[in-house]
Amino acid sequence: MSLQHNYKTAEEALQLVQSNQRVFLHGSAATPVYLINKLIEQKERLKNVELVSITQKGVDLNSPDLEGHFFVNSLFVSEANRKAVNSKTGDYVPVFLSEIPLLFTRNILPLDVAIVQVSPPDKHGYCSLGTSVDIARAAVETAKVIIAQVNPNMPRVHGDGFVPFSKFDAAVWVEDALPEVNYSHGSNEATDKIGKIVAELVEDGATLQLGIGTIPDSVLKNLTNHKNLGLHTEMFSDGCIPLIKNGVINNSKKKKVNGYCVTSFLLGTKALYDFADDNPIIKALEIDYVNDPRILSQNKKVTAINSAVEIDITGQVCSDSIGTYQYSGIGGQMDFIRGAALSEGGKPIIAMPSITAKGISRIVPFLKQGAGVVTTRGHIHWVVTEYGAVNLFGMNMEQRAKELIKIAHPNHREMLEKEAFERFK
């Protein structure tokens, strides 16, 4: 523990949180698990505390016992708060990830307290927001009170995440492992095929954006023979490491932040966090820069790879809900779909298995009642399943239906053809 800085106990630090306040919680691998759990333990003294965050890892905010004490107002839903968001103890704010900082800076959601996790201060007194700069930078800049969980296991990541220790109103020293996710564990025959098909769409010199999950990981495994790829992505995962080490990703063709891997947050295993620590090739930047379509589109051949829950036969993409059940969020999908579409030679791609784990078709005649349209049929371009790739841009409604049916699961094509015929005659 550093001797020149004063640290408090969690109980002392969290006295700064009071009833009827809005509290920001750092997210993803940077989730301050210890402090959040200690805050929950203090629930009896707190009433109507609003918790705002994006993806959380390693905590559980779903308990009905939190009712009246905490209200989970989520900006992106994850397992940590999904039940709460779909109950009376929480709700979801539909918003593009790139615009979340505006909610803080324009006092639409003014923050009373920000609880973040950072690396220990360096010799100049600066800590790093580490694996998640994303919306946390704006939270730290605008919150009235900042409580830091200082963790030597948090990597010192270059970019926009540096914060002087003196800015913290309270700091708690915690030596915990960061939450880990291994996306390669969920792969199967369908995701392996999708990875190969998408990789064939990626051109040499392309700038990549990859969403969350096994499909992006599978794509990365199939890019080993590509050349001069760049990375300008919302999320950085383990799959990028071998491509960087082998020189496949060298960022030489990018116009924006040339020569560097640009991300907003990192989420994966300890190997990823160790790789990112003090690595000058990686820049973790604010989400309103990384996800800005105007910035992104200045790079050539931007290839954005995202997924979906379901797509209707006209190209409407639902990727944040299952009917009315809020499953995740809008996130950065539209930011990158649009940025890639505006990029010279860009390719916006929605990639998904043709069926769910229960065998239900993801290509459907109509979206489920109450489903959220994240990518509109005016924005859709490439759609990929394990049965192939189609480009819907410029096609009319009936043409789109025919193309999508081609890449639907064979068990469901007859049903889709009948529904398409009824609709378009």
Beta strands, then each sheet from edge to edge (+ up, - down):
strand 1: 22-25
strand 2: 49-52
strand 3: 70-74
strand 4: 90-92
strand 5: 113-118
strand 6: 126-128
strand 7: 145-150
strand 8: 162-164
strand 9: 170-173
strand 10: 207-210
strand 11: 230-231
strand 12: 235-236
strand 13: 261-263
strand 14: 265-266
strand 15: 282-284
strand 16: 302-306
strand 17: 310-312
strand 18: 317-318
strand 19: 321-322
strand 20: 325-326
strand 21: 347-351
strand 22: 363-364
strand 23: 382-385
strand 24: 388-391
sheet 1: 4+ 3+ 2+ 1+ 5+ 7+ 9+
sheet 2: 6+ 8-
sheet 3: 11+ 10+ 16+ 21+ 23+ 24-
sheet 4: 12+ 14+
sheet 5: 13+ 15+
sheet 6: 18+ 17- 22-
sheet 7: 19+ 20-
end
